Amino acid sequence: MTRPSDEQRRQMLVDMVSARTQSRRMWNLQRQGQIGTMAPIDGHEAAIVGAVHTLDPSCDWVLPQYREPVALYRYGPEILEHVMLYNIGHPSGGHIPAPIRVLPHQISLATQIPHAVGLAWGLTLQDDPGVVLVFFGDGSSSEGDFYEAGNLAGVLGAPVIFLCVNNQWAISTPTHLQTAAESFAAKAAAFGFPGVQVDGNDVDAVFDAVHTARERALAGQGPTLIEATVYRLGPHTTADDPTRYVPVEDLEAARQRDPIARLRAELEASGLWDDAVHADVEAAAIADIDAAFEKAKSTPLEPDAMLDHCYSQDTQRLARQRAGMLSGLEDQDAGGRIS
């Protein structure tokens, strides 16, 4: 088993605590009407952080779904600014500039998975180093995009790691109503590559599984599907009421396996963590997200920014749309009316 160093484990806890703290801050901002709908990260931290800490940000790519970006500190603080831009509805929140190798998060179920395979295939065709790690939830495994992408990745031997974070609920649909398979990891057999199931609350186990998958991919041995089993400790999103369907006893049992509490206890026993450190990390996380929020609010908005980054350059049709939009806005500013 490949284990992270003590310093890596300490930094992983910093990232995990920061992610949960900032997620809860975003929850409060949404309730105040200052940002849009968001998905809390509570319970997913070890699966995300443990995975990302195996990667090399200089050559490896990450395709998140919607919970992961606040936990991607390893890829740069700029990501947090784009999270806030995205959540206030600013079009530039959908574009993360180079050299950061993280694609914008999105809410269209499973659509990032084929993109991950295409990106990994592109790395191979260009003989570029690195692997692609794509996050998705158990609910995404019911989508056709998952099966098509998995099949193509297997045929191509693409250097991609499929990381299914199974939090037991696809919004309100429990696992046993999603699949009759023994596990989500077992689905890899149909694609012709390994499937591994790990305890997603154990940051060391996730680190080891992703490290092994990365080594396989770099050696030209193709993809791996990893199922990290966790339990969603909060609502699916700010628009959800889990008290209507989550059994109270199941939630309480899951809280006893809280990944942050688990790693914190281990580091405290080794003298690497204490209450003062924890408080300092939380304070720094709040300061960082508040700064990102203020910067996002003050970022100028170009009226046609929503049309940027659709293509490398505007198509004829998009150019006409852009010109028409700007012309209409000029008429409106001049006292006219857009029809």
N, C-alpha and C positions, 0 to 999 in steps of 0.2 A: 504494500500500500504506500502510495506517495503522500506524505503528510506535509502540510505547510510548516514553515518555521514559526517559532514563537512570535517573532516580529510580524510575520504575515498574518498570523491569527489575531494578533492585537489590532492590526490595521483593518482586518476584516470586521472585527467588532465595531471599530470606529465607523466604518461604512454602514454597517447594519443599523446601529443606533441612530446615525445621522439620517438614514433613509426613513426610518419609522417616524422620527421626530418631524422631519419635513413633510412627510405624508400627512401627518395629523395637523400640521400647520395649514396645509392645503385644504384639508377637510373644513377647517374653521373658516378659511377664506371663501370657500364655496358656499358655506352656510350664510356668510355675510353678503353673498351676491356679487363677489368681486372676481371670481373665476368660474369657469364652467364645470360640468360634471367630471369627476375624477374617480379613479379606482384605488382604494387604499392598499398599501403594501403589506399590512400586518399579517405575519405568519409566513411570508414568502422570502424574507430577507436572506436566510442562509443559502437557499437554492440559487438566488441571483448572485449574491456577492461571492459565494464559494466558487461558482462557475467562472465569473469574470476575472477573478484573481489568478486563474491559470493562464490567461491569455496574454499575448504580447500586443499592446496597443499600437505598436509601430507597423504591424502587418496583419493582425487579425481583425475581423469585422464582427460587429454585433447588430443583429436585427431584433429589436424589442417588440413586445406587444404594447400593453399600456401601463403595467405596474412597474416595469423595470427601470425606466430612465433615472429616477431619483437615487438608484443604487449603483449607478455606473460611474462612481467617482474616479475609478481607475483610468477612465478615458478622458478626464478633464473637467474642470469646474464649469466650462462653458455650456455643458449639457444642461445644467440646472437653469441657466438663463433661457434656453430654448424650451424647456419644460414649462416655464412660466409664460413665455410668449405664446406657446401652444394653448395653454389653459385660459388665457385672456382672449383668445380668438385672433391673435395677430398672425397674419399670413406667414411672416418670416419664421414662426415657430415650427413650420413644416420643412425647414431647410437648415441642416447642420453643416457648416462649412468645413472644407478640408483644413487640416489633415485628420480631423476626428473621424474615425472609422466606425461611426454609429449612425444607422439610418433613423429617421424620425419615427416616433411611436405613432401608432394608429389603432383604430378600434374596429376595423373591418376584419371579422373573424377569419384567421388563417391565411389572409392574403399575403402576409410577409413571408410565408414559408416557400412558395415558388420563387420569390425574389431572392431568397437566401441561396437556393440551389443554383439559380442563374448567376449570382455573384460568385459562388464557389467555382462554377464551371468556367467563368471568365478568368479567375485566378489561374486555373489550370491551363487554359488556352494561351494566356500571356506569360506563362511560366513565372508567375509572381509568387512570392512566399506567402505563408499565412493560411488560416482556416476561417470559416464562417460559422458563428454560433447563432442560432435562431431560437428565441424563446416563444413558447405558445402554451396555452392552457389545455386542460383535458377536454374542454368543450370544442376546441379547434380540431381535435382528432376526429370529430364527426363530420368535418367538412371535406368536400372533394379535393380541395387544394392540398390538404395534407397527404392524401393518398397519391395524387398525381405527382407531387413534388418528391415524395419518398421513393416512388417507383423510378422516376427519372434520376434521382441521386444515386440509387443503387446501380442502375445501368451505366451511368457515367463514372461511377467511383469518385464522385465529387468530394472535396475536402470540406464537408459540412457536418456540424453537430446539431442534431435536433434535440432540444431540451424542453420536454413537456413537463411543466410544473402542474402536477395534479393536486389541486386543492380540495378535491372531493365534490365540488359543486360547479356546474356550468350554469351560472346565475342561480337558478333554483332547482336545477335538475341534478339529482345525485348520481354518483358514478355507476351504480348498478343499473340505472335506466339509460345510460349512455352506451354501454358496451357489454357484450357477453364474453369478451375475451378475458383470459386470466389476468392480464394487466395491459396497460397501454404500451409498455415496453415490448410485449409479445408481438405487437403488430409489425415490428421490424423484420420478422421472419419472412413476411410476404415480399419485402423489398430486397432481401438477400444480404442484409448486413446486421451486425449485432444490436440487440436491444438489452438495456441494463436498467434495473430498478434500484433506486437508492433512497435512503431516508433523507428527505429534503430539509429536515430540521437539523441535520448533522453537517455542519459546514465542511468538516474534514472529509466526509464520505463524498460529498458533492465535488469537492476539489479533486479528489482522487479519480472519480469517474470521468470528469471532464478532461483532466490531465491525460488519462489513458486514451480517451477518444481523440484528443488533439494529436498525441504522438502517432496514433494509427493514421490519422488523416495526413499528417506531414510525411509519413513514410509511404504514402501512395496507396494505403489500404482501404480508403473510402470512408463512408459515413458511419455514424453511430447514432442510435436513438437512445436517449436517457430519459427515464421517467423519475422525476424527483417528487416523492410523495410528501405533501404538507397538509395543513388544514387552514382554510381561510378563517382568520380570527376576527374579521370584520365583514361589512357588507360587500357585495360585489362592486357596487359603485355608490356614489352619493344619492343615486336615484332608487336604491334598493332598500327593502325592509326585511332583513334575514330572520327576524323574530317570527315571521309567518311560516317559515319552513325548516329552519335549522333547529334540531333537537337541543334543548338547553344542556342536557347531560353530555352530549357529544362535544359541544363547544367548551364546556368546562374541562373536560378531559384533555382536549387539545391545548388549552391554555397551560396545562401542566407540562406540555412539551414545547413551550414557547422557545423558538430557536435563539432569541437574544438572551433570555434568562439562562439557557443551557450553556452557551459559550461564555457568558459573563461569569457564571459560577466556576467554570473550569479555569478561567484566567485569574479570577480572584484567589483561587486555591494555589495558584503558582506565583502570586504576588505581582501580577501584571496588570491588575485592574482594581479600582476601588470606587467608592461613592464620589469622591472628588473628581476623579477622571471622568466618570460617567456624566456628572453635572457639567463639566467643561465641554464635553463633546456635544451634549444637547444644546448648550448655549451657543456654541459655534455654529451648529446646524441651523438654529433659528436665525442667527445673524446672516448666514449665507443665503437662506431662502428669502428672507425679507429684503436683502439687497438685490437679489435676482428679480423679485416681484416689483420693486421700485424701478429698476432699470427697464423691465418689460413695459411698465405703464408709461414710462417716459420715452420709449422708442417711437420715433416718428413713423407714421403710417402713410405710405404712398397709396393713393386710391386704387391703382391697378395692380397692387402687389399680389392679389389673389391669383393672378394669371402668371406670375413668375414661376420658374422651375417646373413647368409642365413639360417642356421640351428643351433641348439644348439651345434652340432658337425658335422664335415664334413661327408657327405654320402660317400660311396665308389666311386661313380662317381665324386663327387666334389673333393675328395682327389686326384683322378687321374688327374683331370683338374689342380688342384693346383700344383701337382708335375711336370706335363708337362710344365706349364707356367714357373715355377722357373728354370727348367732344360733348357728350351729354352732361357731364359734370361741369364743364365750362359754361354751358348754356344755363345750368341751374344756378351757378354762381353769379351769372349775369342777370338773374331774375327770371329766367325762362322756366319751362316745365318739361321734365323728361316724360315722354309718352311711353 
